[in-house]
Amino acid sequence: QWQVAESGGDSVRPGGSLRLSCTASGFTVADYAIGWSRQVPGKGREAVGCIATHGLSYYKDPAKGRWTIARDDAKNAVYLEMSALKSEDTAIYYCAAYRWCPVDYGRDVLTSWGQGTQVTVSS
């Protein structure tokens, strides 16, 4: 039973910061790539970034220069540190495990999709 649970989403003002958590159960996050993606109703999934098994993180355009993905092996969790948030970052954020950092974050997922965590950026 491989499961992930996202948390940490909130409603913040533009320019604010959040830390999203992805807590795993049933597997060890350090053994797999962990990716973050987001969805807006009516739109497709958009990749945010991924941390590989060796600990290096790779970021897509929405995250580059603003956000950091990190892993805490003791807590068996992965975090998405978000700063300089913009209104266009409003979405439901999901994490998932993969054999390696994927091209399509919606396919070849090793975990069941969680409920995600809502991030709302507005004034």
Sequence and secondary structure as in RCSB ss.txt:
>XXXX:A:sequence
QWQVAESGGDSVRPGGSLRLSCTASGFTVADYAIGWSRQVPGKGREAVGCIATHGLSYYKDPAKGRWTIARDDAK
NAVYLEMSALKSEDTAIYYCAAYRWCPVDYGRDVLTSWGQGTQVTVSS
>XXXX:A:secstr
  EEEEE   EE TT  EEEEEEEESS GGGSEEEEEEE TTS  EEEEEE TTS EEE TTTTTT EEEEETTT
TEEEEEE S  GGG EEEEEEEESS  SSTTSS SS     EEEEE  
